[in-house]
């Protein structure tokens, strides 16, 4: 190859390199922002920031510049099955959503503190969790349902307090679901069942008291009947016993009189031994069972032996 040809090739290569470098510089000097983006101009060569925000459009700048891009619309943060402790120390599960947006006028400060949106978003999520935990601790279990609107308002207030310090605006807080632990659900159902049982028992109390009073009255009446019958039976038995006692007494008196007459001179004039023998004969005669006794002849019946 001749010297002229080599020179032409070198020129072509040099021109090509210049064109490539020019295209690359031009490409790196042109940036585009969409309608959903806002950015801060950053010069990588001189490490400088421009204070004013840049919105949707096509922009050119010195080679190597870039945009630190942030959303120009509200970003939705979702916490699904978020667990927190309420005022009673019970673990609750929440589904919470809210929307936030960085303050445009503070983008340069935000960038200096948090570098880019990814790091900024992580800090915002941590602060969001802390705000939810704080809001939960202000309500007991029953208030999560009975005062759900108030709870949602407290969540929004706590988020806004923390996000304001980070140059961020919060809007549209939604508490979509509130769940208790299964053990607490069981306890709630048991409590409601017990309350219902108490109400039923209270409504049944007058009837049961009436039945109890009736049974008591019946028992008292029956006891009085038994007592009256026992007293009547006792009187009958006493009267009967008195009659029997009087009859026996009268019989003994008659017998005494008879024996007295027997012993007197006006009667049979029995001696004492003869009277005893007479009584013994009567006893044997009145016996319902056979009586075996060694006695002498009837004419000599006597309980006194001769010496």
ChimeraX commands (.cxc) that place a marker at each C-alpha (Angstrom):
marker #1 position 0.00,0.00,0.00 radius 0.5
marker #1 position 1.31,3.40,-0.93 radius 0.5
marker #1 position 2.00,6.20,1.46 radius 0.5
marker #1 position -1.03,8.16,0.18 radius 0.5
marker #1 position -3.35,5.21,0.75 radius 0.5
marker #1 position -2.16,4.78,4.32 radius 0.5
marker #1 position -2.72,8.44,4.94 radius 0.5
marker #1 position -6.30,8.22,3.61 radius 0.5
marker #1 position -7.10,5.26,5.84 radius 0.5
marker #1 position -5.80,7.13,8.88 radius 0.5
marker #1 position -7.91,10.13,8.03 radius 0.5
marker #1 position -11.04,7.94,7.65 radius 0.5
marker #1 position -10.37,6.26,11.01 radius 0.5
marker #1 position -9.83,9.57,12.72 radius 0.5
marker #1 position -12.99,11.04,11.24 radius 0.5
marker #1 position -14.94,7.95,12.31 radius 0.5
marker #1 position -13.65,8.19,15.85 radius 0.5
marker #1 position -14.51,11.87,15.96 radius 0.5
marker #1 position -18.02,11.11,14.71 radius 0.5
marker #1 position -18.48,8.32,17.24 radius 0.5
marker #1 position -17.26,10.48,20.08 radius 0.5
marker #1 position -19.44,13.35,18.89 radius 0.5
marker #1 position -22.51,11.11,18.75 radius 0.5
marker #1 position -21.73,9.74,22.21 radius 0.5
marker #1 position -21.27,13.23,23.63 radius 0.5
marker #1 position -24.45,14.42,22.00 radius 0.5
marker #1 position -26.33,11.36,23.32 radius 0.5
marker #1 position -25.09,11.98,26.86 radius 0.5
marker #1 position -25.95,15.64,26.56 radius 0.5
marker #1 position -29.63,15.05,25.82 radius 0.5
marker #1 position -32.09,13.93,28.52 radius 0.5
marker #1 position -35.85,13.41,28.43 radius 0.5
marker #1 position -38.35,13.68,31.29 radius 0.5
marker #1 position -41.89,12.29,31.18 radius 0.5
marker #1 position -44.98,13.96,32.60 radius 0.5
marker #1 position -44.78,11.73,35.70 radius 0.5
marker #1 position -41.21,12.78,36.50 radius 0.5
marker #1 position -39.48,15.76,38.06 radius 0.5
marker #1 position -35.70,16.02,38.36 radius 0.5
marker #1 position -32.71,17.93,39.66 radius 0.5
marker #1 position -29.89,18.77,37.24 radius 0.5
marker #1 position -26.57,17.20,38.37 radius 0.5
marker #1 position -23.18,17.80,36.70 radius 0.5
marker #1 position -20.95,14.78,37.29 radius 0.5
marker #1 position -17.82,16.58,36.10 radius 0.5
marker #1 position -18.05,19.58,38.40 radius 0.5
marker #1 position -20.26,17.86,41.04 radius 0.5
marker #1 position -22.79,20.67,41.08 radius 0.5
marker #1 position -26.56,20.78,41.48 radius 0.5
marker #1 position -28.97,23.28,40.02 radius 0.5
marker #1 position -31.63,24.36,42.55 radius 0.5
marker #1 position -34.58,24.60,40.18 radius 0.5
marker #1 position -36.60,21.43,39.37 radius 0.5
marker #1 position -36.96,20.21,35.79 radius 0.5
marker #1 position -40.30,18.93,34.49 radius 0.5
marker #1 position -41.49,17.09,31.40 radius 0.5
marker #1 position -39.52,17.81,28.25 radius 0.5
marker #1 position -36.31,17.32,26.25 radius 0.5
marker #1 position -33.19,18.89,27.74 radius 0.5
marker #1 position -29.56,19.31,26.69 radius 0.5
marker #1 position -26.58,20.02,28.86 radius 0.5
marker #1 position -22.84,19.59,29.14 radius 0.5
marker #1 position -21.48,16.12,28.47 radius 0.5
marker #1 position -21.84,13.81,31.46 radius 0.5
marker #1 position -24.72,15.61,33.16 radius 0.5
marker #1 position -27.68,13.63,34.51 radius 0.5
marker #1 position -31.06,14.10,36.13 radius 0.5
marker #1 position -31.79,12.83,39.65 radius 0.5
marker #1 position -35.39,11.80,39.00 radius 0.5
marker #1 position -38.28,11.73,41.48 radius 0.5
marker #1 position -41.95,10.92,40.82 radius 0.5
marker #1 position -44.09,13.94,39.98 radius 0.5
marker #1 position -47.23,12.05,41.04 radius 0.5
marker #1 position -48.37,10.49,44.30 radius 0.5
marker #1 position -46.80,7.10,45.03 radius 0.5
marker #1 position -48.92,4.44,46.75 radius 0.5
marker #1 position -47.45,2.55,49.66 radius 0.5
marker #1 position -49.19,-0.66,50.72 radius 0.5
marker #1 position -48.81,-2.51,53.99 radius 0.5
marker #1 position -50.47,-5.93,53.75 radius 0.5
marker #1 position -50.92,-8.06,56.89 radius 0.5
marker #1 position -49.01,-5.48,58.88 radius 0.5
marker #1 position -48.72,-6.61,62.51 radius 0.5
marker #1 position -48.81,-4.18,65.39 radius 0.5
marker #1 position -49.58,-4.20,69.12 radius 0.5
marker #1 position -52.66,-2.37,70.37 radius 0.5
marker #1 position -53.14,-0.69,73.74 radius 0.5
marker #1 position -53.98,-4.07,75.33 radius 0.5
marker #1 position -50.84,-5.75,74.00 radius 0.5
marker #1 position -52.79,-7.84,71.46 radius 0.5
marker #1 position -51.29,-8.36,68.01 radius 0.5
marker #1 position -53.45,-6.89,65.23 radius 0.5
marker #1 position -53.14,-7.37,61.47 radius 0.5
marker #1 position -53.87,-4.42,59.20 radius 0.5
marker #1 position -54.08,-3.74,55.48 radius 0.5
marker #1 position -53.21,-0.07,55.02 radius 0.5
marker #1 position -52.61,2.01,51.91 radius 0.5
marker #1 position -51.66,5.64,51.55 radius 0.5
marker #1 position -50.24,7.98,48.95 radius 0.5
marker #1 position -47.24,10.27,49.34 radius 0.5
marker #1 position -45.27,12.72,47.25 radius 0.5
marker #1 position -41.99,14.54,47.79 radius 0.5
marker #1 position -42.19,18.33,48.04 radius 0.5
marker #1 position -40.95,19.70,44.72 radius 0.5
marker #1 position -39.40,22.81,46.25 radius 0.5
marker #1 position -37.30,20.64,48.59 radius 0.5
marker #1 position -35.90,18.20,46.03 radius 0.5
marker #1 position -32.35,19.57,46.30 radius 0.5
marker #1 position -32.41,19.14,50.09 radius 0.5
marker #1 position -33.88,15.65,49.74 radius 0.5
marker #1 position -31.19,14.68,47.28 radius 0.5
marker #1 position -28.43,15.94,49.54 radius 0.5
marker #1 position -29.87,13.96,52.48 radius 0.5
marker #1 position -30.97,10.75,50.75 radius 0.5
marker #1 position -29.14,10.74,47.37 radius 0.5
marker #1 position -31.86,9.33,45.12 radius 0.5
marker #1 position -35.49,8.22,45.25 radius 0.5
marker #1 position -34.72,4.57,46.07 radius 0.5
marker #1 position -32.91,5.49,49.29 radius 0.5
marker #1 position -35.52,8.13,50.03 radius 0.5
marker #1 position -38.32,5.59,49.60 radius 0.5
marker #1 position -36.72,3.15,52.06 radius 0.5
marker #1 position -36.60,5.85,54.74 radius 0.5
marker #1 position -40.22,6.74,54.06 radius 0.5
marker #1 position -41.29,3.10,54.45 radius 0.5
marker #1 position -39.47,2.80,57.78 radius 0.5
marker #1 position -41.14,5.97,59.03 radius 0.5
marker #1 position -44.50,4.65,57.79 radius 0.5
marker #1 position -44.11,1.47,59.85 radius 0.5
marker #1 position -43.21,3.49,62.93 radius 0.5
marker #1 position -46.28,5.71,62.43 radius 0.5
marker #1 position -48.58,2.68,62.15 radius 0.5
marker #1 position -47.13,1.13,65.29 radius 0.5
marker #1 position -47.67,4.37,67.17 radius 0.5
marker #1 position -51.27,4.70,65.96 radius 0.5
marker #1 position -52.10,1.09,66.94 radius 0.5
marker #1 position -50.87,1.63,70.49 radius 0.5
marker #1 position -53.56,4.29,71.05 radius 0.5
marker #1 position -56.56,1.97,70.54 radius 0.5
marker #1 position -57.79,-1.14,72.33 radius 0.5
marker #1 position -59.22,-4.14,70.52 radius 0.5
marker #1 position -62.88,-3.14,70.49 radius 0.5
marker #1 position -62.07,0.42,69.38 radius 0.5
marker #1 position -60.52,-0.85,66.16 radius 0.5
marker #1 position -64.05,-1.65,64.96 radius 0.5
marker #1 position -66.23,0.79,66.88 radius 0.5
marker #1 position -63.92,3.76,66.14 radius 0.5
marker #1 position -62.47,2.73,62.81 radius 0.5
marker #1 position -62.80,6.21,61.33 radius 0.5
marker #1 position -60.98,7.74,64.28 radius 0.5
marker #1 position -58.22,5.15,63.95 radius 0.5
marker #1 position -57.78,5.97,60.26 radius 0.5
marker #1 position -57.54,9.67,61.15 radius 0.5
marker #1 position -54.85,8.98,63.76 radius 0.5
marker #1 position -52.88,6.90,61.23 radius 0.5
marker #1 position -52.96,9.79,58.77 radius 0.5
marker #1 position -51.93,12.32,61.44 radius 0.5
marker #1 position -48.99,10.17,62.59 radius 0.5
marker #1 position -47.83,9.63,59.01 radius 0.5
marker #1 position -48.05,13.32,58.19 radius 0.5
marker #1 position -46.10,14.25,61.33 radius 0.5
marker #1 position -43.21,12.01,60.37 radius 0.5
marker #1 position -43.30,12.65,56.63 radius 0.5
marker #1 position -43.36,16.43,57.07 radius 0.5
marker #1 position -39.90,16.18,58.64 radius 0.5
marker #1 position -38.79,14.38,55.47 radius 0.5
marker #1 position -40.26,17.02,53.13 radius 0.5
marker #1 position -43.06,14.74,52.00 radius 0.5
marker #1 position -46.86,15.10,51.75 radius 0.5
marker #1 position -49.32,12.31,52.66 radius 0.5
marker #1 position -52.84,11.94,51.31 radius 0.5
marker #1 position -55.55,9.32,50.90 radius 0.5
marker #1 position -54.99,6.96,53.86 radius 0.5
marker #1 position -57.12,3.79,53.59 radius 0.5
marker #1 position -57.44,1.16,56.32 radius 0.5
marker #1 position -58.91,-1.71,54.32 radius 0.5
marker #1 position -58.93,-4.56,56.82 radius 0.5
marker #1 position -58.50,-5.15,60.53 radius 0.5
marker #1 position -57.96,-8.69,61.80 radius 0.5
marker #1 position -57.68,-10.10,65.31 radius 0.5
marker #1 position -55.73,-13.23,66.32 radius 0.5
marker #1 position -57.80,-16.43,66.09 radius 0.5
marker #1 position -57.51,-16.93,69.86 radius 0.5
marker #1 position -59.07,-13.51,70.43 radius 0.5
marker #1 position -61.88,-14.36,67.98 radius 0.5
marker #1 position -62.62,-17.49,70.01 radius 0.5
marker #1 position -62.59,-15.47,73.23 radius 0.5
marker #1 position -64.97,-12.90,71.71 radius 0.5
marker #1 position -67.40,-15.62,70.60 radius 0.5
marker #1 position -67.22,-17.26,74.03 radius 0.5
marker #1 position -67.90,-13.92,75.70 radius 0.5
marker #1 position -70.91,-13.26,73.47 radius 0.5
marker #1 position -72.23,-16.76,74.15 radius 0.5
marker #1 position -71.83,-16.21,77.88 radius 0.5
marker #1 position -73.65,-12.87,77.65 radius 0.5
marker #1 position -76.50,-14.51,75.76 radius 0.5
marker #1 position -76.69,-17.27,78.37 radius 0.5
marker #1 position -76.84,-14.62,81.08 radius 0.5
marker #1 position -79.69,-12.83,79.29 radius 0.5
marker #1 position -81.59,-16.10,78.90 radius 0.5
marker #1 position -81.01,-16.96,82.55 radius 0.5
marker #1 position -82.21,-13.52,83.60 radius 0.5
marker #1 position -85.41,-13.91,81.56 radius 0.5
marker #1 position -85.96,-17.39,83.04 radius 0.5
marker #1 position -85.32,-16.27,86.61 radius 0.5
marker #1 position -88.95,-15.21,87.48 radius 0.5
marker #1 position -90.36,-18.49,86.21 radius 0.5
marker #1 position -87.75,-20.54,88.05 radius 0.5
marker #1 position -88.34,-18.56,91.25 radius 0.5
marker #1 position -92.08,-19.19,90.96 radius 0.5
marker #1 position -91.49,-22.89,90.46 radius 0.5
marker #1 position -89.12,-22.96,93.44 radius 0.5
marker #1 position -91.66,-21.11,95.63 radius 0.5
marker #1 position -94.37,-23.55,94.53 radius 0.5
marker #1 position -92.18,-26.53,95.40 radius 0.5
marker #1 position -91.36,-24.98,98.78 radius 0.5
marker #1 position -95.07,-24.40,99.49 radius 0.5
marker #1 position -95.87,-27.97,98.46 radius 0.5
marker #1 position -93.10,-29.30,100.70 radius 0.5
marker #1 position -94.35,-27.20,103.63 radius 0.5
marker #1 position -97.93,-28.38,103.05 radius 0.5
marker #1 position -96.82,-32.01,102.83 radius 0.5
marker #1 position -94.74,-31.61,105.97 radius 0.5
marker #1 position -97.71,-30.12,107.81 radius 0.5
marker #1 position -99.91,-33.01,106.65 radius 0.5
marker #1 position -97.35,-35.54,107.87 radius 0.5
marker #1 position -96.98,-33.66,111.18 radius 0.5
marker #1 position -100.75,-33.48,111.69 radius 0.5
marker #1 position -101.11,-37.19,110.91 radius 0.5
marker #1 position -98.27,-38.04,113.29 radius 0.5
marker #1 position -99.87,-35.96,116.04 radius 0.5
marker #1 position -103.23,-37.61,115.39 radius 0.5
marker #1 position -101.68,-41.08,115.47 radius 0.5
marker #1 position -99.88,-40.16,118.68 radius 0.5
marker #1 position -103.12,-39.01,120.31 radius 0.5
marker #1 position -104.90,-42.20,119.22 radius 0.5
marker #1 position -102.08,-44.37,120.52 radius 0.5
marker #1 position -101.96,-42.41,123.77 radius 0.5
marker #1 position -105.70,-42.66,124.29 radius 0.5
marker #1 position -105.58,-46.34,123.48 radius 0.5
marker #1 position -102.69,-46.88,125.90 radius 0.5
marker #1 position -104.52,-44.88,128.57 radius 0.5
marker #1 position -107.60,-47.03,128.05 radius 0.5
marker #1 position -105.56,-50.24,128.26 radius 0.5
marker #1 position -103.78,-48.96,131.34 radius 0.5
marker #1 position -107.08,-48.05,132.98 radius 0.5
marker #1 position -108.52,-51.47,132.12 radius 0.5
marker #1 position -105.49,-53.23,133.56 radius 0.5
marker #1 position -105.57,-51.05,136.61 radius 0.5
marker #1 position -109.27,-51.74,137.07 radius 0.5
marker #1 position -108.68,-55.46,136.62 radius 0.5
marker #1 position -105.88,-55.45,139.17 radius 0.5
marker #1 position -108.06,-53.46,141.53 radius 0.5
marker #1 position -110.87,-55.99,141.13 radius 0.5
marker #1 position -108.51,-58.85,141.65 radius 0.5
marker #1 position -107.06,-57.07,144.66 radius 0.5
marker #1 position -110.53,-56.67,146.07 radius 0.5
marker #1 position -111.27,-60.33,145.35 radius 0.5
marker #1 position -108.08,-61.45,147.04 radius 0.5
marker #1 position -108.85,-59.17,149.95 radius 0.5
marker #1 position -112.23,-60.78,150.34 radius 0.5
marker #1 position -110.69,-64.21,150.09 radius 0.5
marker #1 position -108.29,-63.39,152.90 radius 0.5
marker #1 position -110.95,-61.72,155.05 radius 0.5
marker #1 position -113.03,-63.63,157.49 radius 0.5
marker #1 position -116.13,-62.91,155.46 radius 0.5
marker #1 position -114.79,-64.73,152.39 radius 0.5
marker #1 position -113.40,-68.19,151.98 radius 0.5
marker #1 position -110.99,-67.67,154.90 radius 0.5
marker #1 position -107.93,-68.91,152.96 radius 0.5
marker #1 position -104.64,-68.81,154.68 radius 0.5
marker #1 position -101.79,-67.07,152.92 radius 0.5
marker #1 position -100.43,-70.40,151.70 radius 0.5
marker #1 position -103.81,-71.38,150.40 radius 0.5
marker #1 position -104.20,-68.07,148.58 radius 0.5
marker #1 position -100.82,-68.48,146.89 radius 0.5
marker #1 position -101.81,-72.00,145.84 radius 0.5
marker #1 position -105.06,-70.64,144.48 radius 0.5
marker #1 position -103.37,-67.91,142.48 radius 0.5
marker #1 position -100.87,-70.41,141.09 radius 0.5
marker #1 position -103.67,-72.62,139.88 radius 0.5
marker #1 position -105.32,-69.69,138.14 radius 0.5
marker #1 position -102.06,-68.71,136.48 radius 0.5
marker #1 position -101.55,-72.22,135.15 radius 0.5
marker #1 position -105.14,-72.35,133.95 radius 0.5
marker #1 position -104.86,-68.99,132.18 radius 0.5
marker #1 position -101.61,-69.89,130.40 radius 0.5
marker #1 position -101.92,-70.26,126.61 radius 0.5
marker #1 position -99.04,-72.70,126.49 radius 0.5
marker #1 position -98.61,-75.90,128.44 radius 0.5
marker #1 position -96.97,-75.40,131.85 radius 0.5
marker #1 position -94.93,-78.18,133.34 radius 0.5
marker #1 position -94.42,-77.89,137.07 radius 0.5
marker #1 position -93.92,-80.43,139.81 radius 0.5
marker #1 position -96.84,-79.88,142.19 radius 0.5
marker #1 position -98.47,-82.17,144.71 radius 0.5
marker #1 position -102.03,-83.27,144.60 radius 0.5
marker #1 position -104.55,-80.54,144.13 radius 0.5
marker #1 position -105.71,-80.87,147.71 radius 0.5
marker #1 position -102.15,-80.20,148.87 radius 0.5
marker #1 position -101.16,-77.45,146.45 radius 0.5
marker #1 position -98.77,-75.28,148.37 radius 0.5
marker #1 position -95.54,-73.36,147.80 radius 0.5
marker #1 position -94.52,-73.92,151.41 radius 0.5
marker #1 position -92.63,-77.09,152.18 radius 0.5
marker #1 position -92.88,-78.91,155.49 radius 0.5
marker #1 position -89.74,-79.12,157.55 radius 0.5
marker link #1:1,2 radius 0.2
marker link #1:2,3 radius 0.2
marker link #1:3,4 radius 0.2
marker link #1:4,5 radius 0.2
marker link #1:5,6 radius 0.2
marker link #1:6,7 radius 0.2
marker link #1:7,8 radius 0.2
marker link #1:8,9 radius 0.2
marker link #1:9,10 radius 0.2
marker link #1:10,11 radius 0.2
marker link #1:11,12 radius 0.2
marker link #1:12,13 radius 0.2
marker link #1:13,14 radius 0.2
marker link #1:14,15 radius 0.2
marker link #1:15,16 radius 0.2
marker link #1:16,17 radius 0.2
marker link #1:17,18 radius 0.2
marker link #1:18,19 radius 0.2
marker link #1:19,20 radius 0.2
marker link #1:20,21 radius 0.2
marker link #1:21,22 radius 0.2
marker link #1:22,23 radius 0.2
marker link #1:23,24 radius 0.2
marker link #1:24,25 radius 0.2
marker link #1:25,26 radius 0.2
marker link #1:26,27 radius 0.2
marker link #1:27,28 radius 0.2
marker link #1:28,29 radius 0.2
marker link #1:29,30 radius 0.2
marker link #1:30,31 radius 0.2
marker link #1:31,32 radius 0.2
marker link #1:32,33 radius 0.2
marker link #1:33,34 radius 0.2
marker link #1:34,35 radius 0.2
marker link #1:35,36 radius 0.2
marker link #1:36,37 radius 0.2
marker link #1:37,38 radius 0.2
marker link #1:38,39 radius 0.2
marker link #1:39,40 radius 0.2
marker link #1:40,41 radius 0.2
marker link #1:41,42 radius 0.2
marker link #1:42,43 radius 0.2
marker link #1:43,44 radius 0.2
marker link #1:44,45 radius 0.2
marker link #1:45,46 radius 0.2
marker link #1:46,47 radius 0.2
marker link #1:47,48 radius 0.2
marker link #1:48,49 radius 0.2
marker link #1:49,50 radius 0.2
marker link #1:50,51 radius 0.2
marker link #1:51,52 radius 0.2
marker link #1:52,53 radius 0.2
marker link #1:53,54 radius 0.2
marker link #1:54,55 radius 0.2
marker link #1:55,56 radius 0.2
marker link #1:56,57 radius 0.2
marker link #1:57,58 radius 0.2
marker link #1:58,59 radius 0.2
marker link #1:59,60 radius 0.2
marker link #1:60,61 radius 0.2
marker link #1:61,62 radius 0.2
marker link #1:62,63 radius 0.2
marker link #1:63,64 radius 0.2
marker link #1:64,65 radius 0.2
marker link #1:65,66 radius 0.2
marker link #1:66,67 radius 0.2
marker link #1:67,68 radius 0.2
marker link #1:68,69 radius 0.2
marker link #1:69,70 radius 0.2
marker link #1:70,71 radius 0.2
marker link #1:71,72 radius 0.2
marker link #1:72,73 radius 0.2
marker link #1:73,74 radius 0.2
marker link #1:74,75 radius 0.2
marker link #1:75,76 radius 0.2
marker link #1:76,77 radius 0.2
marker link #1:77,78 radius 0.2
marker link #1:78,79 radius 0.2
marker link #1:79,80 radius 0.2
marker link #1:80,81 radius 0.2
marker link #1:81,82 radius 0.2
marker link #1:82,83 radius 0.2
marker link #1:83,84 radius 0.2
marker link #1:84,85 radius 0.2
marker link #1:85,86 radius 0.2
marker link #1:86,87 radius 0.2
marker link #1:87,88 radius 0.2
marker link #1:88,89 radius 0.2
marker link #1:89,90 radius 0.2
marker link #1:90,91 radius 0.2
marker link #1:91,92 radius 0.2
marker link #1:92,93 radius 0.2
marker link #1:93,94 radius 0.2
marker link #1:94,95 radius 0.2
marker link #1:95,96 radius 0.2
marker link #1:96,97 radius 0.2
marker link #1:97,98 radius 0.2
marker link #1:98,99 radius 0.2
marker link #1:99,100 radius 0.2
marker link #1:100,101 radius 0.2
marker link #1:101,102 radius 0.2
marker link #1:102,103 radius 0.2
marker link #1:103,104 radius 0.2
marker link #1:104,105 radius 0.2
marker link #1:105,106 radius 0.2
marker link #1:106,107 radius 0.2
marker link #1:107,108 radius 0.2
marker link #1:108,109 radius 0.2
marker link #1:109,110 radius 0.2
marker link #1:110,111 radius 0.2
marker link #1:111,112 radius 0.2
marker link #1:112,113 radius 0.2
marker link #1:113,114 radius 0.2
marker link #1:114,115 radius 0.2
marker link #1:115,116 radius 0.2
marker link #1:116,117 radius 0.2
marker link #1:117,118 radius 0.2
marker link #1:118,119 radius 0.2
marker link #1:119,120 radius 0.2
marker link #1:120,121 radius 0.2
marker link #1:121,122 radius 0.2
marker link #1:122,123 radius 0.2
marker link #1:123,124 radius 0.2
marker link #1:124,125 radius 0.2
marker link #1:125,126 radius 0.2
marker link #1:126,127 radius 0.2
marker link #1:127,128 radius 0.2
marker link #1:128,129 radius 0.2
marker link #1:129,130 radius 0.2
marker link #1:130,131 radius 0.2
marker link #1:131,132 radius 0.2
marker link #1:132,133 radius 0.2
marker link #1:133,134 radius 0.2
marker link #1:134,135 radius 0.2
marker link #1:135,136 radius 0.2
marker link #1:136,137 radius 0.2
marker link #1:137,138 radius 0.2
marker link #1:138,139 radius 0.2
marker link #1:139,140 radius 0.2
marker link #1:140,141 radius 0.2
marker link #1:141,142 radius 0.2
marker link #1:142,143 radius 0.2
marker link #1:143,144 radius 0.2
marker link #1:144,145 radius 0.2
marker link #1:145,146 radius 0.2
marker link #1:146,147 radius 0.2
marker link #1:147,148 radius 0.2
marker link #1:148,149 radius 0.2
marker link #1:149,150 radius 0.2
marker link #1:150,151 radius 0.2
marker link #1:151,152 radius 0.2
marker link #1:152,153 radius 0.2
marker link #1:153,154 radius 0.2
marker link #1:154,155 radius 0.2
marker link #1:155,156 radius 0.2
marker link #1:156,157 radius 0.2
marker link #1:157,158 radius 0.2
marker link #1:158,159 radius 0.2
marker link #1:159,160 radius 0.2
marker link #1:160,161 radius 0.2
marker link #1:161,162 radius 0.2
marker link #1:162,163 radius 0.2
marker link #1:163,164 radius 0.2
marker link #1:164,165 radius 0.2
marker link #1:165,166 radius 0.2
marker link #1:166,167 radius 0.2
marker link #1:167,168 radius 0.2
marker link #1:168,169 radius 0.2
marker link #1:169,170 radius 0.2
marker link #1:170,171 radius 0.2
marker link #1:171,172 radius 0.2
marker link #1:172,173 radius 0.2
marker link #1:173,174 radius 0.2
marker link #1:174,175 radius 0.2
marker link #1:175,176 radius 0.2
marker link #1:176,177 radius 0.2
marker link #1:177,178 radius 0.2
marker link #1:178,179 radius 0.2
marker link #1:179,180 radius 0.2
marker link #1:180,181 radius 0.2
marker link #1:181,182 radius 0.2
marker link #1:182,183 radius 0.2
marker link #1:183,184 radius 0.2
marker link #1:184,185 radius 0.2
marker link #1:185,186 radius 0.2
marker link #1:186,187 radius 0.2
marker link #1:187,188 radius 0.2
marker link #1:188,189 radius 0.2
marker link #1:189,190 radius 0.2
marker link #1:190,191 radius 0.2
marker link #1:191,192 radius 0.2
marker link #1:192,193 radius 0.2
marker link #1:193,194 radius 0.2
marker link #1:194,195 radius 0.2
marker link #1:195,196 radius 0.2
marker link #1:196,197 radius 0.2
marker link #1:197,198 radius 0.2
marker link #1:198,199 radius 0.2
marker link #1:199,200 radius 0.2
marker link #1:200,201 radius 0.2
marker link #1:201,202 radius 0.2
marker link #1:202,203 radius 0.2
marker link #1:203,204 radius 0.2
marker link #1:204,205 radius 0.2
marker link #1:205,206 radius 0.2
marker link #1:206,207 radius 0.2
marker link #1:207,208 radius 0.2
marker link #1:208,209 radius 0.2
marker link #1:209,210 radius 0.2
marker link #1:210,211 radius 0.2
marker link #1:211,212 radius 0.2
marker link #1:212,213 radius 0.2
marker link #1:213,214 radius 0.2
marker link #1:214,215 radius 0.2
marker link #1:215,216 radius 0.2
marker link #1:216,217 radius 0.2
marker link #1:217,218 radius 0.2
marker link #1:218,219 radius 0.2
marker link #1:219,220 radius 0.2
marker link #1:220,221 radius 0.2
marker link #1:221,222 radius 0.2
marker link #1:222,223 radius 0.2
marker link #1:223,224 radius 0.2
marker link #1:224,225 radius 0.2
marker link #1:225,226 radius 0.2
marker link #1:226,227 radius 0.2
marker link #1:227,228 radius 0.2
marker link #1:228,229 radius 0.2
marker link #1:229,230 radius 0.2
marker link #1:230,231 radius 0.2
marker link #1:231,232 radius 0.2
marker link #1:232,233 radius 0.2
marker link #1:233,234 radius 0.2
marker link #1:234,235 radius 0.2
marker link #1:235,236 radius 0.2
marker link #1:236,237 radius 0.2
marker link #1:237,238 radius 0.2
marker link #1:238,239 radius 0.2
marker link #1:239,240 radius 0.2
marker link #1:240,241 radius 0.2
marker link #1:241,242 radius 0.2
marker link #1:242,243 radius 0.2
marker link #1:243,244 radius 0.2
marker link #1:244,245 radius 0.2
marker link #1:245,246 radius 0.2
marker link #1:246,247 radius 0.2
marker link #1:247,248 radius 0.2
marker link #1:248,249 radius 0.2
marker link #1:249,250 radius 0.2
marker link #1:250,251 radius 0.2
marker link #1:251,252 radius 0.2
marker link #1:252,253 radius 0.2
marker link #1:253,254 radius 0.2
marker link #1:254,255 radius 0.2
marker link #1:255,256 radius 0.2
marker link #1:256,257 radius 0.2
marker link #1:257,258 radius 0.2
marker link #1:258,259 radius 0.2
marker link #1:259,260 radius 0.2
marker link #1:260,261 radius 0.2
marker link #1:261,262 radius 0.2
marker link #1:262,263 radius 0.2
marker link #1:263,264 radius 0.2
marker link #1:264,265 radius 0.2
marker link #1:265,266 radius 0.2
marker link #1:266,267 radius 0.2
marker link #1:267,268 radius 0.2
marker link #1:268,269 radius 0.2
marker link #1:269,270 radius 0.2
marker link #1:270,271 radius 0.2
marker link #1:271,272 radius 0.2
marker link #1:272,273 radius 0.2
marker link #1:273,274 radius 0.2
marker link #1:274,275 radius 0.2
marker link #1:275,276 radius 0.2
marker link #1:276,277 radius 0.2
marker link #1:277,278 radius 0.2
marker link #1:278,279 radius 0.2
marker link #1:279,280 radius 0.2
marker link #1:280,281 radius 0.2
marker link #1:281,282 radius 0.2
marker link #1:282,283 radius 0.2
marker link #1:283,284 radius 0.2
marker link #1:284,285 radius 0.2
marker link #1:285,286 radius 0.2
marker link #1:286,287 radius 0.2
marker link #1:287,288 radius 0.2
marker link #1:288,289 radius 0.2
marker link #1:289,290 radius 0.2
marker link #1:290,291 radius 0.2
marker link #1:291,292 radius 0.2
marker link #1:292,293 radius 0.2
marker link #1:293,294 radius 0.2
marker link #1:294,295 radius 0.2
marker link #1:295,296 radius 0.2
marker link #1:296,297 radius 0.2
marker link #1:297,298 radius 0.2
marker link #1:298,299 radius 0.2
marker link #1:299,300 radius 0.2
marker link #1:300,301 radius 0.2
marker link #1:301,302 radius 0.2
marker link #1:302,303 radius 0.2
marker link #1:303,304 radius 0.2
marker link #1:304,305 radius 0.2
marker link #1:305,306 radius 0.2
marker link #1:306,307 radius 0.2
view
